[in-house]
């Protein structure tokens, strides 16, 4: 078993994923986030644009108002990155066929602490005053559909610190490669546009 403590610093704004509407679950399929232990957390983890049509998405907050990410959001991010890197020739991830079973691998062998990962902002900022707006377009049986999505936005320079533990020692190198890929594809909503990109540094390895 190996662990790495890392600092992830966002080089592009990071968007909130938790619906401000507490009843969003009643209009949504919560099974899309099976890692989450409760219905509320399942919805918070989704970060999918169809949920934003019903209201602004935000960051969950601690009692003192500090915004945070859930541990399983980072685990979900690692799953996605493993899936991408598995298809890229000459990556470490692509050369290990066990990474094809990435969902099972992350669910059972890769863990993130703490449970709530604080977001440390580079400036004193009222998160509720931030608003990233973008149009959503979808083709439906009734024709083209357009909606406006709103999200809280953590600024460039925001960072998190967490510990990632791998039950299988060699998986640490694949996790590092996933984090390296964060400069191209980040965390959170609208990441395909470049939001949520980051760099990372190793603080401790044991």
KEDOBA-561265 format. One record per residue (C-alpha): x, y, z; residue number from 1; residue in one letter. Coordinates in steps of 0.001 Angstrom, whole numbers, plus 500000, padded with zeros to 6 digits. Example, Ala and Ser with C-alpha at 12.3 -4.5 7.8 and 13.67 -1.06 7.14 Angstrom:
BEGIN
<node><xx>512300</xx><yy>495500</yy><zz>507800</zz><pos>1</pos><code>a</code></node>
<node><xx>513670</xx><yy>498940</yy><zz>507140</zz><pos>2</pos><code>s</code></node>
This chain:
BEGIN
<node><xx>500000</xx><yy>500000</yy><zz>500000</zz><pos>1</pos><code>x</code></node>
<node><xx>501309</xx><yy>503446</yy><zz>499045</zz><pos>2</pos><code>x</code></node>
<node><xx>500039</xx><yy>506962</yy><zz>499711</zz><pos>3</pos><code>x</code></node>
<node><xx>500806</xx><yy>510331</yy><zz>498165</zz><pos>4</pos><code>x</code></node>
<node><xx>499865</xx><yy>513706</yy><zz>499602</zz><pos>5</pos><code>x</code></node>
<node><xx>499347</xx><yy>516185</yy><zz>496783</zz><pos>6</pos><code>x</code></node>
<node><xx>498482</xx><yy>519806</yy><zz>496184</zz><pos>7</pos><code>x</code></node>
<node><xx>496274</xx><yy>520462</yy><zz>493157</zz><pos>8</pos><code>x</code></node>
<node><xx>496300</xx><yy>524076</yy><zz>491949</zz><pos>9</pos><code>x</code></node>
<node><xx>493708</xx><yy>525157</yy><zz>489413</zz><pos>10</pos><code>x</code></node>
<node><xx>495060</xx><yy>526963</yy><zz>486364</zz><pos>11</pos><code>x</code></node>
<node><xx>491534</xx><yy>527577</yy><zz>485075</zz><pos>12</pos><code>x</code></node>
<node><xx>488373</xx><yy>528448</yy><zz>487053</zz><pos>13</pos><code>x</code></node>
<node><xx>486636</xx><yy>525510</yy><zz>488743</zz><pos>14</pos><code>x</code></node>
<node><xx>482838</xx><yy>525297</yy><zz>488600</zz><pos>15</pos><code>x</code></node>
<node><xx>480542</xx><yy>524142</yy><zz>491402</zz><pos>16</pos><code>x</code></node>
<node><xx>478547</xx><yy>520959</yy><zz>490828</zz><pos>17</pos><code>x</code></node>
<node><xx>476023</xx><yy>520833</yy><zz>493700</zz><pos>18</pos><code>x</code></node>
<node><xx>472510</xx><yy>521912</yy><zz>492667</zz><pos>19</pos><code>x</code></node>
<node><xx>471238</xx><yy>524914</yy><zz>494600</zz><pos>20</pos><code>x</code></node>
<node><xx>467746</xx><yy>523432</yy><zz>494205</zz><pos>21</pos><code>x</code></node>
<node><xx>467448</xx><yy>520832</yy><zz>497014</zz><pos>22</pos><code>x</code></node>
<node><xx>464658</xx><yy>519030</yy><zz>495150</zz><pos>23</pos><code>x</code></node>
<node><xx>466678</xx><yy>518455</yy><zz>491996</zz><pos>24</pos><code>x</code></node>
<node><xx>466889</xx><yy>514744</yy><zz>492830</zz><pos>25</pos><code>x</code></node>
<node><xx>463153</xx><yy>514401</yy><zz>492278</zz><pos>26</pos><code>x</code></node>
<node><xx>463706</xx><yy>515413</yy><zz>488663</zz><pos>27</pos><code>x</code></node>
<node><xx>466872</xx><yy>513420</yy><zz>488101</zz><pos>28</pos><code>x</code></node>
<node><xx>468242</xx><yy>509852</yy><zz>488086</zz><pos>29</pos><code>x</code></node>
<node><xx>470511</xx><yy>509588</yy><zz>491123</zz><pos>30</pos><code>x</code></node>
<node><xx>471954</xx><yy>506243</yy><zz>490082</zz><pos>31</pos><code>x</code></node>
<node><xx>474345</xx><yy>508134</yy><zz>487779</zz><pos>32</pos><code>x</code></node>
<node><xx>476579</xx><yy>508687</yy><zz>490821</zz><pos>33</pos><code>x</code></node>
<node><xx>476691</xx><yy>505246</yy><zz>492498</zz><pos>34</pos><code>x</code></node>
<node><xx>479770</xx><yy>506040</yy><zz>494615</zz><pos>35</pos><code>x</code></node>
<node><xx>477873</xx><yy>508579</yy><zz>496710</zz><pos>36</pos><code>x</code></node>
<node><xx>476500</xx><yy>507242</yy><zz>500020</zz><pos>37</pos><code>x</code></node>
<node><xx>473369</xx><yy>509405</yy><zz>500097</zz><pos>38</pos><code>x</code></node>
<node><xx>470856</xx><yy>510830</yy><zz>497633</zz><pos>39</pos><code>x</code></node>
<node><xx>471959</xx><yy>514393</yy><zz>498339</zz><pos>40</pos><code>x</code></node>
<node><xx>475621</xx><yy>513557</yy><zz>497761</zz><pos>41</pos><code>x</code></node>
<node><xx>474827</xx><yy>511590</yy><zz>494614</zz><pos>42</pos><code>x</code></node>
<node><xx>473333</xx><yy>514695</yy><zz>493045</zz><pos>43</pos><code>x</code></node>
<node><xx>476201</xx><yy>516876</yy><zz>494267</zz><pos>44</pos><code>x</code></node>
<node><xx>478697</xx><yy>514543</yy><zz>492607</zz><pos>45</pos><code>x</code></node>
<node><xx>477114</xx><yy>514492</yy><zz>489171</zz><pos>46</pos><code>x</code></node>
<node><xx>478369</xx><yy>517739</yy><zz>487744</zz><pos>47</pos><code>x</code></node>
<node><xx>476392</xx><yy>517101</yy><zz>484572</zz><pos>48</pos><code>x</code></node>
<node><xx>474946</xx><yy>519964</yy><zz>482623</zz><pos>49</pos><code>x</code></node>
<node><xx>471384</xx><yy>518658</yy><zz>482405</zz><pos>50</pos><code>x</code></node>
<node><xx>471052</xx><yy>519243</yy><zz>486158</zz><pos>51</pos><code>x</code></node>
<node><xx>471910</xx><yy>522921</yy><zz>485821</zz><pos>52</pos><code>x</code></node>
<node><xx>468822</xx><yy>523691</yy><zz>483808</zz><pos>53</pos><code>x</code></node>
<node><xx>466859</xx><yy>523847</yy><zz>487053</zz><pos>54</pos><code>x</code></node>
<node><xx>469087</xx><yy>526397</yy><zz>488785</zz><pos>55</pos><code>x</code></node>
<node><xx>472559</xx><yy>527524</yy><zz>489668</zz><pos>56</pos><code>x</code></node>
<node><xx>475063</xx><yy>524888</yy><zz>490750</zz><pos>57</pos><code>x</code></node>
<node><xx>477199</xx><yy>525685</yy><zz>493770</zz><pos>58</pos><code>x</code></node>
<node><xx>479995</xx><yy>524312</yy><zz>495922</zz><pos>59</pos><code>x</code></node>
<node><xx>478993</xx><yy>522518</yy><zz>499128</zz><pos>60</pos><code>x</code></node>
<node><xx>480096</xx><yy>524545</yy><zz>502165</zz><pos>61</pos><code>x</code></node>
<node><xx>481460</xx><yy>523639</yy><zz>505566</zz><pos>62</pos><code>x</code></node>
<node><xx>479935</xx><yy>525188</yy><zz>508684</zz><pos>63</pos><code>x</code></node>
<node><xx>482399</xx><yy>528096</yy><zz>508503</zz><pos>64</pos><code>x</code></node>
<node><xx>481508</xx><yy>528706</yy><zz>504849</zz><pos>65</pos><code>x</code></node>
<node><xx>484624</xx><yy>527093</yy><zz>503332</zz><pos>66</pos><code>x</code></node>
<node><xx>483738</xx><yy>525520</yy><zz>499965</zz><pos>67</pos><code>x</code></node>
<node><xx>484916</xx><yy>521969</yy><zz>499353</zz><pos>68</pos><code>x</code></node>
<node><xx>485021</xx><yy>519001</yy><zz>497003</zz><pos>69</pos><code>x</code></node>
<node><xx>483872</xx><yy>515539</yy><zz>498046</zz><pos>70</pos><code>x</code></node>
<node><xx>486473</xx><yy>512773</yy><zz>498048</zz><pos>71</pos><code>x</code></node>
<node><xx>484477</xx><yy>510737</yy><zz>495533</zz><pos>72</pos><code>x</code></node>
<node><xx>484516</xx><yy>513627</yy><zz>493066</zz><pos>73</pos><code>x</code></node>
<node><xx>488282</xx><yy>513261</yy><zz>492839</zz><pos>74</pos><code>x</code></node>
<node><xx>487958</xx><yy>509470</yy><zz>492656</zz><pos>75</pos><code>x</code></node>
<node><xx>485478</xx><yy>509871</yy><zz>489808</zz><pos>76</pos><code>x</code></node>
<node><xx>487923</xx><yy>512204</yy><zz>488103</zz><pos>77</pos><code>x</code></node>
<node><xx>490662</xx><yy>509567</yy><zz>488365</zz><pos>78</pos><code>x</code></node>
<node><xx>488297</xx><yy>507013</yy><zz>486793</zz><pos>79</pos><code>x</code></node>
<node><xx>487681</xx><yy>509322</yy><zz>483862</zz><pos>80</pos><code>x</code></node>
<node><xx>491368</xx><yy>510079</yy><zz>483380</zz><pos>81</pos><code>x</code></node>
<node><xx>492254</xx><yy>506366</yy><zz>483481</zz><pos>82</pos><code>x</code></node>
<node><xx>489704</xx><yy>505760</yy><zz>480747</zz><pos>83</pos><code>x</code></node>
<node><xx>491248</xx><yy>508476</yy><zz>478578</zz><pos>84</pos><code>x</code></node>
<node><xx>494866</xx><yy>507505</yy><zz>479178</zz><pos>85</pos><code>x</code></node>
<node><xx>494128</xx><yy>503830</yy><zz>478545</zz><pos>86</pos><code>x</code></node>
<node><xx>493355</xx><yy>504787</yy><zz>474940</zz><pos>87</pos><code>x</code></node>
<node><xx>496480</xx><yy>506910</yy><zz>474419</zz><pos>88</pos><code>x</code></node>
<node><xx>499416</xx><yy>504897</yy><zz>473039</zz><pos>89</pos><code>x</code></node>
<node><xx>502662</xx><yy>504788</yy><zz>475021</zz><pos>90</pos><code>x</code></node>
<node><xx>501178</xx><yy>506007</yy><zz>478301</zz><pos>91</pos><code>x</code></node>
<node><xx>501930</xx><yy>503970</yy><zz>481408</zz><pos>92</pos><code>x</code></node>
<node><xx>498208</xx><yy>503442</yy><zz>481849</zz><pos>93</pos><code>x</code></node>
<node><xx>497709</xx><yy>502008</yy><zz>478359</zz><pos>94</pos><code>x</code></node>
<node><xx>500430</xx><yy>499405</yy><zz>478887</zz><pos>95</pos><code>x</code></node>
<node><xx>498705</xx><yy>497795</yy><zz>481890</zz><pos>96</pos><code>x</code></node>
<node><xx>495629</xx><yy>495868</yy><zz>480745</zz><pos>97</pos><code>x</code></node>
<node><xx>494228</xx><yy>495847</yy><zz>484292</zz><pos>98</pos><code>x</code></node>
<node><xx>493419</xx><yy>499543</yy><zz>483853</zz><pos>99</pos><code>x</code></node>
<node><xx>490645</xx><yy>498527</yy><zz>481473</zz><pos>100</pos><code>x</code></node>
<node><xx>488676</xx><yy>497672</yy><zz>484608</zz><pos>101</pos><code>x</code></node>
<node><xx>489184</xx><yy>501235</yy><zz>485856</zz><pos>102</pos><code>x</code></node>
<node><xx>485838</xx><yy>501553</yy><zz>487662</zz><pos>103</pos><code>x</code></node>
<node><xx>486443</xx><yy>498422</yy><zz>489717</zz><pos>104</pos><code>x</code></node>
<node><xx>490068</xx><yy>499432</yy><zz>490318</zz><pos>105</pos><code>x</code></node>
<node><xx>489196</xx><yy>502878</yy><zz>491727</zz><pos>106</pos><code>x</code></node>
<node><xx>486180</xx><yy>501636</yy><zz>493684</zz><pos>107</pos><code>x</code></node>
<node><xx>488148</xx><yy>498941</yy><zz>495474</zz><pos>108</pos><code>x</code></node>
<node><xx>491793</xx><yy>499959</yy><zz>495536</zz><pos>109</pos><code>x</code></node>
<node><xx>492175</xx><yy>503757</yy><zz>495321</zz><pos>110</pos><code>x</code></node>
<node><xx>490952</xx><yy>506086</yy><zz>498077</zz><pos>111</pos><code>x</code></node>
<node><xx>491075</xx><yy>509812</yy><zz>498800</zz><pos>112</pos><code>x</code></node>
<node><xx>491215</xx><yy>511651</yy><zz>502133</zz><pos>113</pos><code>x</code></node>
<node><xx>489862</xx><yy>513781</yy><zz>503693</zz><pos>114</pos><code>x</code></node>
<node><xx>486194</xx><yy>513129</yy><zz>503021</zz><pos>115</pos><code>x</code></node>
<node><xx>485598</xx><yy>516855</yy><zz>502507</zz><pos>116</pos><code>x</code></node>
<node><xx>488496</xx><yy>518458</yy><zz>500634</zz><pos>117</pos><code>x</code></node>
<node><xx>488637</xx><yy>522233</yy><zz>501352</zz><pos>118</pos><code>x</code></node>
<node><xx>489048</xx><yy>524678</yy><zz>498480</zz><pos>119</pos><code>x</code></node>
<node><xx>491586</xx><yy>527353</yy><zz>499410</zz><pos>120</pos><code>x</code></node>
<node><xx>490955</xx><yy>530522</yy><zz>497392</zz><pos>121</pos><code>x</code></node>
<node><xx>493748</xx><yy>532932</yy><zz>496411</zz><pos>122</pos><code>x</code></node>
<node><xx>491566</xx><yy>535945</yy><zz>497296</zz><pos>123</pos><code>x</code></node>
<node><xx>488822</xx><yy>536777</yy><zz>499749</zz><pos>124</pos><code>x</code></node>
<node><xx>485750</xx><yy>536026</yy><zz>497674</zz><pos>125</pos><code>x</code></node>
<node><xx>482021</xx><yy>535636</yy><zz>498229</zz><pos>126</pos><code>x</code></node>
<node><xx>481357</xx><yy>532489</yy><zz>496219</zz><pos>127</pos><code>x</code></node>
<node><xx>477641</xx><yy>533234</yy><zz>495961</zz><pos>128</pos><code>x</code></node>
<node><xx>478497</xx><yy>536403</yy><zz>494015</zz><pos>129</pos><code>x</code></node>
<node><xx>480313</xx><yy>534457</yy><zz>491284</zz><pos>130</pos><code>x</code></node>
<node><xx>478418</xx><yy>533247</yy><zz>488242</zz><pos>131</pos><code>x</code></node>
<node><xx>479711</xx><yy>531394</yy><zz>485200</zz><pos>132</pos><code>x</code></node>
<node><xx>476990</xx><yy>531356</yy><zz>482555</zz><pos>133</pos><code>x</code></node>
<node><xx>476962</xx><yy>529255</yy><zz>479393</zz><pos>134</pos><code>x</code></node>
<node><xx>474319</xx><yy>527988</yy><zz>476958</zz><pos>135</pos><code>x</code></node>
<node><xx>473380</xx><yy>524321</yy><zz>476823</zz><pos>136</pos><code>x</code></node>
<node><xx>472204</xx><yy>522842</yy><zz>473539</zz><pos>137</pos><code>x</code></node>
<node><xx>470567</xx><yy>519468</yy><zz>473067</zz><pos>138</pos><code>x</code></node>
<node><xx>468689</xx><yy>517710</yy><zz>470284</zz><pos>139</pos><code>x</code></node>
<node><xx>465379</xx><yy>516305</yy><zz>471540</zz><pos>140</pos><code>x</code></node>
<node><xx>462343</xx><yy>514672</yy><zz>469879</zz><pos>141</pos><code>x</code></node>
<node><xx>460736</xx><yy>518115</yy><zz>470047</zz><pos>142</pos><code>x</code></node>
<node><xx>463650</xx><yy>519762</yy><zz>468284</zz><pos>143</pos><code>x</code></node>
<node><xx>466732</xx><yy>521714</yy><zz>469286</zz><pos>144</pos><code>x</code></node>
<node><xx>466654</xx><yy>522827</yy><zz>472917</zz><pos>145</pos><code>x</code></node>
<node><xx>468705</xx><yy>525612</yy><zz>474498</zz><pos>146</pos><code>x</code></node>
<node><xx>468985</xx><yy>526433</yy><zz>478198</zz><pos>147</pos><code>x</code></node>
<node><xx>471230</xx><yy>528743</yy><zz>480207</zz><pos>148</pos><code>x</code></node>
<node><xx>473415</xx><yy>527161</yy><zz>482896</zz><pos>149</pos><code>x</code></node>
<node><xx>474774</xx><yy>529039</yy><zz>485923</zz><pos>150</pos><code>x</code></node>
<node><xx>477517</xx><yy>527905</yy><zz>488307</zz><pos>151</pos><code>x</code></node>
<node><xx>479574</xx><yy>529262</yy><zz>491172</zz><pos>152</pos><code>x</code></node>
<node><xx>483174</xx><yy>529672</yy><zz>490072</zz><pos>153</pos><code>x</code></node>
<node><xx>486381</xx><yy>529278</yy><zz>492090</zz><pos>154</pos><code>x</code></node>
<node><xx>489124</xx><yy>531467</yy><zz>490562</zz><pos>155</pos><code>x</code></node>
<node><xx>492465</xx><yy>530559</yy><zz>489039</zz><pos>156</pos><code>x</code></node>
<node><xx>494962</xx><yy>529857</yy><zz>491818</zz><pos>157</pos><code>x</code></node>
<node><xx>492479</xx><yy>528000</yy><zz>494019</zz><pos>158</pos><code>x</code></node>
<node><xx>494045</xx><yy>524836</yy><zz>495423</zz><pos>159</pos><code>x</code></node>
<node><xx>493232</xx><yy>521685</yy><zz>497375</zz><pos>160</pos><code>x</code></node>
<node><xx>495401</xx><yy>519284</yy><zz>499347</zz><pos>161</pos><code>x</code></node>
<node><xx>494530</xx><yy>515633</yy><zz>499800</zz><pos>162</pos><code>x</code></node>
<node><xx>496021</xx><yy>512179</yy><zz>500298</zz><pos>163</pos><code>x</code></node>
<node><xx>495499</xx><yy>509468</yy><zz>497686</zz><pos>164</pos><code>x</code></node>
<node><xx>496051</xx><yy>505909</yy><zz>498912</zz><pos>165</pos><code>x</code></node>
<node><xx>496597</xx><yy>502967</yy><zz>496547</zz><pos>166</pos><code>x</code></node>
<node><xx>496172</xx><yy>499459</yy><zz>497930</zz><pos>167</pos><code>x</code></node>
<node><xx>498257</xx><yy>498147</yy><zz>495016</zz><pos>168</pos><code>x</code></node>
<node><xx>501647</xx><yy>499851</yy><zz>494990</zz><pos>169</pos><code>x</code></node>
<node><xx>502054</xx><yy>500162</yy><zz>491215</zz><pos>170</pos><code>x</code></node>
<node><xx>498782</xx><yy>502065</yy><zz>490905</zz><pos>171</pos><code>x</code></node>
<node><xx>500483</xx><yy>505134</yy><zz>492391</zz><pos>172</pos><code>x</code></node>
<node><xx>502280</xx><yy>505691</yy><zz>489086</zz><pos>173</pos><code>x</code></node>
<node><xx>498991</xx><yy>505539</yy><zz>487178</zz><pos>174</pos><code>x</code></node>
<node><xx>497399</xx><yy>508031</yy><zz>489580</zz><pos>175</pos><code>x</code></node>
<node><xx>500342</xx><yy>510391</yy><zz>489030</zz><pos>176</pos><code>x</code></node>
<node><xx>499859</xx><yy>510077</yy><zz>485282</zz><pos>177</pos><code>x</code></node>
<node><xx>496162</xx><yy>510888</yy><zz>485725</zz><pos>178</pos><code>x</code></node>
<node><xx>497089</xx><yy>513999</yy><zz>487676</zz><pos>179</pos><code>x</code></node>
<node><xx>499593</xx><yy>514990</yy><zz>484982</zz><pos>180</pos><code>x</code></node>
<node><xx>496742</xx><yy>514866</yy><zz>482454</zz><pos>181</pos><code>x</code></node>
<node><xx>494874</xx><yy>517465</yy><zz>484516</zz><pos>182</pos><code>x</code></node>
<node><xx>496692</xx><yy>520191</yy><zz>482583</zz><pos>183</pos><code>x</code></node>
<node><xx>494638</xx><yy>519094</yy><zz>479557</zz><pos>184</pos><code>x</code></node>
<node><xx>491328</xx><yy>517988</yy><zz>481110</zz><pos>185</pos><code>x</code></node>
<node><xx>490269</xx><yy>519075</yy><zz>484554</zz><pos>186</pos><code>x</code></node>
<node><xx>487620</xx><yy>518531</yy><zz>487201</zz><pos>187</pos><code>x</code></node>
<node><xx>484015</xx><yy>519659</yy><zz>487452</zz><pos>188</pos><code>x</code></node>
<node><xx>481441</xx><yy>521030</yy><zz>485068</zz><pos>189</pos><code>x</code></node>
<node><xx>482221</xx><yy>522297</yy><zz>481576</zz><pos>190</pos><code>x</code></node>
<node><xx>485659</xx><yy>520671</yy><zz>481721</zz><pos>191</pos><code>x</code></node>
<node><xx>485540</xx><yy>519987</yy><zz>477988</zz><pos>192</pos><code>x</code></node>
<node><xx>485829</xx><yy>523759</yy><zz>477515</zz><pos>193</pos><code>x</code></node>
<node><xx>488965</xx><yy>523859</yy><zz>479687</zz><pos>194</pos><code>x</code></node>
<node><xx>487385</xx><yy>524689</yy><zz>483040</zz><pos>195</pos><code>x</code></node>
<node><xx>488885</xx><yy>522963</yy><zz>486063</zz><pos>196</pos><code>x</code></node>
<node><xx>492342</xx><yy>522367</yy><zz>484556</zz><pos>197</pos><code>x</code></node>
<node><xx>495150</xx><yy>522146</yy><zz>487078</zz><pos>198</pos><code>x</code></node>
<node><xx>498744</xx><yy>521365</yy><zz>487861</zz><pos>199</pos><code>x</code></node>
<node><xx>499858</xx><yy>519333</yy><zz>490855</zz><pos>200</pos><code>x</code></node>
<node><xx>502833</xx><yy>518836</yy><zz>493137</zz><pos>201</pos><code>x</code></node>
<node><xx>503867</xx><yy>515976</yy><zz>495357</zz><pos>202</pos><code>x</code></node>
<node><xx>504032</xx><yy>517002</yy><zz>499017</zz><pos>203</pos><code>x</code></node>
<node><xx>504760</xx><yy>513582</yy><zz>500531</zz><pos>204</pos><code>x</code></node>
<node><xx>505004</xx><yy>509934</yy><zz>499494</zz><pos>205</pos><code>x</code></node>
<node><xx>505065</xx><yy>506937</yy><zz>501770</zz><pos>206</pos><code>x</code></node>
